[in-house]
Amino acid sequence: MRVDFEKFSDGLVPVVIQDFKTQKVLMLGFMNEVALKKTEETGLVTFFSRSKQRLWTKGEQSGNFLKLRQVLLDCDKDTLLLKVDPTGPVCHSGADTCWSEKNHRDDFLYHLEHLIELRRNGIDESSYVKKLFGQGINKMAQKLGEEAVEMIIEAKDVNQSLFLNEAADLLFHYLILLQAKGCSLTDVVNVLEQRHQSK
């Protein structure tokens, strides 16, 4: 990969930062050749600050680092796209992104999966999710089975609203069981994609 750092008089190229998992654009920065080399060597995104006139690693003060996953170069060889795993909010304002967007996939199921994780690890002992995790894997599996049976029963009836509500309960408890097993919705999607590609 050969970046054209000489295209602009200051030797800097724009760098778009994108979340590797959610695909959300997180921020825009600038790099010179030294910053890119340091980023690739350390695995932590390092920019060149135009205001401070020095290298700075994102998160060096806040602890909210950007862990490098992939570097892509555009067709003109003068703009970089870095896909990263952020370890916290990206914007200095405390927002997830510099455009004040929430950093989750637009698909609500991924957002819901994240909310379940937050409730599981939260301090609110009255949370339904936290209580369910506290009861162990057997109880979570049993609850998923109960919800599946209830959906099947409603499927044999004509009340569409009740059926949809039972389907939502089933999906919610399915996400809970996935997390309890240390898996994610993305893991399941990957299996389905692999099956599709193999056919």
C-alpha positions in Angstrom: 0.0 0.0 0.0 1.6 3.3 -1.1 0.0 6.4 0.3 0.5 9.7 -1.6 1.6 11.8 1.3 3.2 14.4 -1.1 -0.2 15.3 -2.7 -0.9 17.9 -0.1 1.7 20.5 0.9 1.6 19.7 4.6 2.3 16.0 4.0 -0.9 15.0 5.7 -3.8 12.8 4.4 -7.3 12.6 5.8 -8.2 9.5 7.7 -11.8 8.3 8.1 -12.3 6.2 11.2 -15.0 3.6 11.1 -16.2 1.1 13.7 -15.2 -2.4 12.5 -18.4 -4.0 13.9 -21.1 -1.4 13.6 -19.8 0.3 10.4 -20.5 3.7 11.9 -18.2 6.5 11.0 -16.6 7.7 14.2 -14.3 10.6 13.4 -12.0 12.2 10.9 -8.3 12.8 11.6 -5.1 13.4 9.7 -1.9 11.3 9.4 1.6 11.8 8.0 3.8 8.9 7.1 5.2 8.6 10.6 1.8 8.5 12.2 0.7 5.7 9.9 3.8 3.7 10.6 3.3 4.1 14.4 -0.3 3.1 14.0 0.6 -0.1 12.1 3.4 -1.0 14.6 1.4 -0.4 17.8 -2.1 -1.4 16.6 -3.4 1.8 18.2 -4.5 4.7 15.9 -2.1 7.6 16.0 -2.8 10.9 14.2 -0.8 14.0 13.5 -2.3 16.9 15.4 -2.4 20.1 13.2 -3.0 22.3 16.2 -0.3 20.8 18.4 2.0 20.0 15.6 2.9 16.6 17.0 1.9 12.9 16.9 -0.9 11.9 19.3 -2.4 8.5 19.9 -6.1 8.6 20.3 -6.9 7.8 23.9 -3.5 8.7 25.3 -5.3 11.0 27.9 -8.9 9.6 28.0 -8.0 5.9 27.7 -10.5 5.5 24.9 -8.1 4.0 22.4 -8.9 3.0 18.8 -7.6 -0.6 18.2 -6.7 -1.0 14.5 -8.4 -3.8 12.6 -8.0 -2.9 8.9 -6.4 -0.1 6.8 -7.8 0.7 3.4 -6.6 3.2 0.8 -8.9 5.0 -1.6 -8.6 5.0 -5.4 -6.6 8.3 -5.5 -4.2 7.0 -2.9 -4.6 10.1 -0.8 -7.3 9.2 1.8 -7.3 6.4 4.3 -10.1 4.4 5.8 -9.2 2.8 9.2 -11.6 0.2 10.6 -11.2 0.0 14.4 -12.5 -1.4 17.7 -13.1 1.6 20.0 -12.5 1.0 23.7 -14.9 3.9 24.7 -16.6 7.0 23.4 -14.6 8.6 20.5 -15.5 12.3 20.7 -13.8 14.6 23.2 -17.4 15.6 24.2 -18.1 12.1 25.5 -20.3 11.1 22.5 -19.9 7.8 20.7 -19.0 9.6 17.5 -18.0 13.2 16.5 -21.4 13.5 14.9 -23.2 12.6 18.2 -24.5 9.4 16.7 -25.0 6.3 18.9 -22.4 3.7 17.9 -24.5 0.7 17.3 -25.7 -1.0 14.2 -28.8 0.4 12.6 -30.4 -3.0 13.0 -32.3 -2.8 16.3 -31.5 -6.3 17.2 -27.8 -5.4 17.6 -28.8 -2.5 19.7 -31.0 -4.7 21.9 -28.1 -7.1 22.2 -26.0 -4.3 23.5 -28.7 -3.2 26.0 -28.9 -6.8 27.3 -25.2 -6.7 28.0 -25.4 -3.4 29.8 -28.3 -4.6 32.0 -26.4 -7.9 32.7 -23.3 -6.0 33.9 -25.3 -3.1 35.5 -25.8 -2.5 39.2 -29.6 -2.5 39.1 -30.5 -5.7 41.0 -34.2 -5.2 40.1 -33.4 -5.6 36.4 -35.2 -8.6 34.8 -32.2 -9.3 32.7 -29.8 -9.3 35.6 -32.1 -11.5 37.7 -32.3 -14.0 34.8 -28.5 -14.2 34.4 -28.3 -14.6 38.2 -30.4 -17.7 38.0 -28.0 -19.5 35.7 -27.9 -21.2 32.3 -30.5 -23.8 33.0 -33.1 -21.3 33.9 -32.4 -19.2 30.9 -32.6 -22.2 28.6 -35.9 -23.3 30.3 -37.3 -19.8 29.8 -36.4 -19.8 26.1 -38.2 -23.2 25.8 -41.3 -21.8 27.5 -41.4 -18.9 25.1 -41.0 -21.2 22.1 -44.0 -23.3 23.2 -46.1 -20.2 23.8 -45.3 -18.9 20.3 -46.2 -22.2 18.8 -49.6 -22.2 20.6 -50.3 -18.7 19.4 -49.3 -19.7 15.8 -52.2 -22.2 15.8 -54.6 -19.3 16.8 -55.8 -16.4 14.7 -54.7 -13.5 17.0 -51.8 -11.9 15.1 -51.0 -9.5 17.9 -50.6 -12.2 20.5 -48.5 -14.2 18.1 -46.2 -11.3 17.4 -45.8 -10.6 21.1 -44.8 -14.2 21.8 -42.4 -14.1 18.8 -40.8 -10.9 20.3 -40.5 -12.7 23.7 -38.8 -15.7 22.1 -36.3 -13.5 20.2 -35.5 -11.5 23.3 -34.8 -14.6 25.4 -32.9 -16.1 22.5 -30.5 -13.1 22.6 -30.1 -13.6 26.4 -29.2 -17.3 26.0 -26.7 -16.4 23.2 -24.9 -14.0 25.6 -25.0 -16.6 28.4 -23.2 -19.0 26.2 -20.6 -16.3 25.3 -21.9 -15.9 21.8 -23.4 -13.0 19.8 -25.9 -12.4 17.0 -22.9 -11.7 14.7 -21.6 -15.2 15.4 -24.9 -16.7 14.3 -25.0 -14.5 11.2 -21.5 -15.6 10.3 -22.6 -19.3 10.5 -25.6 -18.5 8.2 -23.4 -16.6 5.8 -20.9 -19.5 5.6 -23.7 -21.9 5.0 -25.0 -19.7 2.2 -21.6 -19.4 0.6 -20.9 -23.1 0.7 -24.0 -23.8 -1.4 
